[in-house]
Amino acid sequence: MVKKLSKYGNSMAIIIDKPILELLNINEHTQLKIKTDGKNIIIEPISPKKTKSSQKKDYEKIIDTYQEALKKLSKN
């Protein structure tokens, strides 16, 4: 399947077809984890059991990675 991005406000969006959403049991309330391996975009549904621990790990990784930049931004 080939898709193109669509303009959505100041961002870009991709439409996920209903059969794929149904296959993965995703709906408009499902939280999705978006990551990259440097070449690909990886989108994963987050199960409610994983949400808190996954978010904590992601938060800690962001803080570790961007700590200096976040400090600079907070001073502005």
C-alpha positions as CSV (number, residue, x, y, z in Angstrom):
1,M,0.0,0.0,0.0
2,V,1.4,3.4,-0.9
3,K,0.2,6.5,0.9
4,K,0.8,10.3,0.6
5,L,0.8,12.8,3.4
6,S,-2.0,15.3,3.6
7,K,-1.9,18.8,5.0
8,Y,-3.6,19.0,8.4
9,G,-3.3,22.6,9.8
10,N,0.4,23.3,10.2
11,S,1.2,19.6,10.3
12,M,1.0,16.6,8.0
13,A,-1.3,13.6,8.4
14,I,-1.6,10.1,7.0
15,I,-4.9,8.3,6.7
16,I,-4.9,4.7,7.9
17,D,-7.5,2.6,6.1
18,K,-10.3,0.9,8.1
19,P,-9.2,-2.7,7.4
20,I,-5.8,-2.0,9.0
21,L,-7.4,-0.2,12.0
22,E,-9.7,-3.2,12.5
23,L,-6.8,-5.7,12.1
24,L,-4.8,-3.9,14.8
25,N,-7.9,-3.2,16.9
26,I,-7.2,0.6,16.8
27,N,-9.8,3.3,17.1
28,E,-9.9,7.1,17.7
29,H,-9.2,6.5,21.4
30,T,-6.2,4.3,21.0
31,Q,-2.9,5.8,22.0
32,L,-0.2,5.3,19.5
33,K,3.6,5.2,20.0
34,I,5.5,6.8,17.1
35,K,9.2,6.2,16.8
36,T,11.8,5.9,14.1
37,D,14.9,3.7,13.5
38,G,16.4,6.5,11.4
39,K,14.9,5.3,8.1
40,N,11.4,4.2,8.9
41,I,8.5,5.5,10.9
42,I,7.1,2.9,13.3
43,I,3.6,3.4,14.7
44,E,2.5,1.0,17.5
45,P,-0.8,0.9,19.4
46,I,-0.1,1.2,23.2
47,S,-1.9,-1.3,25.3
48,P,-3.4,0.2,28.5
49,K,-1.2,-2.0,30.6
50,K,2.0,-0.6,29.0
51,T,0.9,3.0,28.9
52,K,2.3,4.3,32.2
53,S,5.6,2.4,32.1
54,S,6.2,3.1,28.4
55,Q,5.4,6.8,28.9
56,K,7.8,7.0,31.8
57,K,10.6,5.4,29.9
58,D,9.9,7.7,26.9
59,Y,9.8,10.7,29.2
60,E,13.1,9.7,30.8
61,K,14.7,9.2,27.4
62,I,13.6,12.6,26.2
63,I,14.9,14.3,29.3
64,D,18.3,12.5,29.0
65,T,18.6,13.3,25.3
66,Y,17.3,16.9,25.3
67,Q,18.1,18.1,28.8
68,E,20.4,20.9,27.7
69,A,18.0,22.1,25.0
70,L,15.1,22.0,27.4
71,K,17.0,24.1,29.9
72,K,17.8,26.7,27.3
73,L,14.2,26.8,26.2
74,S,12.9,27.2,29.7
75,K,15.1,30.3,30.1
76,N,13.4,32.1,27.1
